[in-house]
Amino acid sequence: MTALFSQLHHVCIVVHDIDASVAYYENLGIGPWQPYPPLTQYTTLNAPDKDAVMKLKYRFVNLENVQVQLCEPPQDDCPQRRFLDTRGEGVFQLGFEAPIDAGTGAGEALGLRVLMSGRRDNGTGFTYFDTLDDAGVMWMIRQTEPQQP
């Protein structure tokens, strides 16, 4: 297995109604759910429709071994909306922890096409690889800890 996809960070589930989904999971004892930090923190954003990305609603819960994210996409055209409209609610992406710049290059070297990416000023960020048609789920990498000077 390539080191690029060896450390699972989160599973992201696309839903129609994020509030109803949070209530359902909390009824099962899964919580507390937290809002994802504002997407405006990504000072560099490469996406087919940046406005649609900014409208995504996220909540997350940290379990003992993995984070679970819920995502409610806007009506605007974006990968999450297309997934929801064509496949229904379900696992949209698997997120792996990896050094973001080196990991993006390693993914491209494997023949993966970058679908979208975002970076914060502190060096943290994400890269989505266009794997949905081949893998049935989007694979992405993220760097959670800031880069050290």
Contacts in CASP RR format, 6 or more apart in sequence:
PFRMAT RR
TARGET T0000
AUTHOR 0000-0000-0000
METHOD contacts of the structure
MODEL  1
MTALFSQLHHVCIVVHDIDASVAYYENLGIGPWQPYPPLTQYTTLNAPDK
DAVMKLKYRFVNLENVQVQLCEPPQDDCPQRRFLDTRGEGVFQLGFEAPI
DAGTGAGEALGLRVLMSGRRDNGTGFTYFDTLDDAGVMWMIRQTEPQQP
2 106 0 8 1.000
2 110 0 8 1.000
3 98 0 8 1.000
4 96 0 8 1.000
4 98 0 8 1.000
4 103 0 8 1.000
4 106 0 8 1.000
4 107 0 8 1.000
4 110 0 8 1.000
4 141 0 8 1.000
5 96 0 8 1.000
5 98 0 8 1.000
5 139 0 8 1.000
5 141 0 8 1.000
6 96 0 8 1.000
7 96 0 8 1.000
7 97 0 8 1.000
7 98 0 8 1.000
8 66 0 8 1.000
8 94 0 8 1.000
8 95 0 8 1.000
8 96 0 8 1.000
8 97 0 8 1.000
9 66 0 8 1.000
9 67 0 8 1.000
9 95 0 8 1.000
9 96 0 8 1.000
9 97 0 8 1.000
9 142 0 8 1.000
9 144 0 8 1.000
10 60 0 8 1.000
10 66 0 8 1.000
10 67 0 8 1.000
10 68 0 8 1.000
10 69 0 8 1.000
10 94 0 8 1.000
10 95 0 8 1.000
11 66 0 8 1.000
11 67 0 8 1.000
11 68 0 8 1.000
11 69 0 8 1.000
11 91 0 8 1.000
11 93 0 8 1.000
11 94 0 8 1.000
11 95 0 8 1.000
12 68 0 8 1.000
12 69 0 8 1.000
12 70 0 8 1.000
12 71 0 8 1.000
12 91 0 8 1.000
12 92 0 8 1.000
12 93 0 8 1.000
12 94 0 8 1.000
12 95 0 8 1.000
13 21 0 8 1.000
13 68 0 8 1.000
13 69 0 8 1.000
13 70 0 8 1.000
13 71 0 8 1.000
13 89 0 8 1.000
13 90 0 8 1.000
13 91 0 8 1.000
13 92 0 8 1.000
14 71 0 8 1.000
14 72 0 8 1.000
14 73 0 8 1.000
14 80 0 8 1.000
14 83 0 8 1.000
14 84 0 8 1.000
14 88 0 8 1.000
14 89 0 8 1.000
14 90 0 8 1.000
14 92 0 8 1.000
15 21 0 8 1.000
15 70 0 8 1.000
15 71 0 8 1.000
15 72 0 8 1.000
15 84 0 8 1.000
15 89 0 8 1.000
15 90 0 8 1.000
16 72 0 8 1.000
16 84 0 8 1.000
16 89 0 8 1.000
17 72 0 8 1.000
18 57 0 8 1.000
18 58 0 8 1.000
18 59 0 8 1.000
18 70 0 8 1.000
18 71 0 8 1.000
18 72 0 8 1.000
21 70 0 8 1.000
21 72 0 8 1.000
22 33 0 8 1.000
22 59 0 8 1.000
22 70 0 8 1.000
25 31 0 8 1.000
25 33 0 8 1.000
25 61 0 8 1.000
25 68 0 8 1.000
25 70 0 8 1.000
26 32 0 8 1.000
26 33 0 8 1.000
30 61 0 8 1.000
30 63 0 8 1.000
30 68 0 8 1.000
31 61 0 8 1.000
32 61 0 8 1.000
33 59 0 8 1.000
33 60 0 8 1.000
33 61 0 8 1.000
33 70 0 8 1.000
34 59 0 8 1.000
34 60 0 8 1.000
34 61 0 8 1.000
35 58 0 8 1.000
35 59 0 8 1.000
36 58 0 8 1.000
36 59 0 8 1.000
36 60 0 8 1.000
36 69 0 8 1.000
39 53 0 8 1.000
39 54 0 8 1.000
39 56 0 8 1.000
40 54 0 8 1.000
41 120 0 8 1.000
42 118 0 8 1.000
42 119 0 8 1.000
42 120 0 8 1.000
42 125 0 8 1.000
43 119 0 8 1.000
43 120 0 8 1.000
43 121 0 8 1.000
44 117 0 8 1.000
44 118 0 8 1.000
44 119 0 8 1.000
45 53 0 8 1.000
45 116 0 8 1.000
45 117 0 8 1.000
45 118 0 8 1.000
45 119 0 8 1.000
46 114 0 8 1.000
46 116 0 8 1.000
46 117 0 8 1.000
46 118 0 8 1.000
47 53 0 8 1.000
47 78 0 8 1.000
47 116 0 8 1.000
47 117 0 8 1.000
47 118 0 8 1.000
48 77 0 8 1.000
48 78 0 8 1.000
48 79 0 8 1.000
48 115 0 8 1.000
48 116 0 8 1.000
49 76 0 8 1.000
49 77 0 8 1.000
49 78 0 8 1.000
51 76 0 8 1.000
52 73 0 8 1.000
52 74 0 8 1.000
52 76 0 8 1.000
52 77 0 8 1.000
52 78 0 8 1.000
52 81 0 8 1.000
53 78 0 8 1.000
53 116 0 8 1.000
55 73 0 8 1.000
55 74 0 8 1.000
55 76 0 8 1.000
56 71 0 8 1.000
56 72 0 8 1.000
56 73 0 8 1.000
56 74 0 8 1.000
56 78 0 8 1.000
56 80 0 8 1.000
57 71 0 8 1.000
57 72 0 8 1.000
57 73 0 8 1.000
58 69 0 8 1.000
58 70 0 8 1.000
58 71 0 8 1.000
59 69 0 8 1.000
59 70 0 8 1.000
60 67 0 8 1.000
60 68 0 8 1.000
60 69 0 8 1.000
60 70 0 8 1.000
61 67 0 8 1.000
61 68 0 8 1.000
71 80 0 8 1.000
71 92 0 8 1.000
73 80 0 8 1.000
73 81 0 8 1.000
73 83 0 8 1.000
73 84 0 8 1.000
74 81 0 8 1.000
75 81 0 8 1.000
79 92 0 8 1.000
79 115 0 8 1.000
79 116 0 8 1.000
79 128 0 8 1.000
79 132 0 8 1.000
79 138 0 8 1.000
80 92 0 8 1.000
83 90 0 8 1.000
83 92 0 8 1.000
83 132 0 8 1.000
83 138 0 8 1.000
91 137 0 8 1.000
92 137 0 8 1.000
92 138 0 8 1.000
93 128 0 8 1.000
93 137 0 8 1.000
93 138 0 8 1.000
93 139 0 8 1.000
93 140 0 8 1.000
94 137 0 8 1.000
94 138 0 8 1.000
94 139 0 8 1.000
94 140 0 8 1.000
95 139 0 8 1.000
95 140 0 8 1.000
95 141 0 8 1.000
95 142 0 8 1.000
96 139 0 8 1.000
96 140 0 8 1.000
96 141 0 8 1.000
96 142 0 8 1.000
97 141 0 8 1.000
97 142 0 8 1.000
97 143 0 8 1.000
97 144 0 8 1.000
98 106 0 8 1.000
98 141 0 8 1.000
98 142 0 8 1.000
98 143 0 8 1.000
99 143 0 8 1.000
100 119 0 8 1.000
100 123 0 8 1.000
100 124 0 8 1.000
100 125 0 8 1.000
100 126 0 8 1.000
100 127 0 8 1.000
100 141 0 8 1.000
100 142 0 8 1.000
100 143 0 8 1.000
103 127 0 8 1.000
103 141 0 8 1.000
104 114 0 8 1.000
104 117 0 8 1.000
104 127 0 8 1.000
104 141 0 8 1.000
107 129 0 8 1.000
108 114 0 8 1.000
112 129 0 8 1.000
112 130 0 8 1.000
112 131 0 8 1.000
112 139 0 8 1.000
113 129 0 8 1.000
113 130 0 8 1.000
114 127 0 8 1.000
114 128 0 8 1.000
114 129 0 8 1.000
114 130 0 8 1.000
115 128 0 8 1.000
115 129 0 8 1.000
115 130 0 8 1.000
115 138 0 8 1.000
116 127 0 8 1.000
116 128 0 8 1.000
117 125 0 8 1.000
117 126 0 8 1.000
117 127 0 8 1.000
117 128 0 8 1.000
118 125 0 8 1.000
118 126 0 8 1.000
118 127 0 8 1.000
119 125 0 8 1.000
122 146 0 8 1.000
122 147 0 8 1.000
123 143 0 8 1.000
123 146 0 8 1.000
123 147 0 8 1.000
124 142 0 8 1.000
124 143 0 8 1.000
124 144 0 8 1.000
124 145 0 8 1.000
124 146 0 8 1.000
124 147 0 8 1.000
125 142 0 8 1.000
125 143 0 8 1.000
126 140 0 8 1.000
126 141 0 8 1.000
126 142 0 8 1.000
126 143 0 8 1.000
127 140 0 8 1.000
127 141 0 8 1.000
127 142 0 8 1.000
128 138 0 8 1.000
128 139 0 8 1.000
128 140 0 8 1.000
129 138 0 8 1.000
129 139 0 8 1.000
129 140 0 8 1.000
129 141 0 8 1.000
130 138 0 8 1.000
131 137 0 8 1.000
131 138 0 8 1.000
131 139 0 8 1.000
132 138 0 8 1.000
END
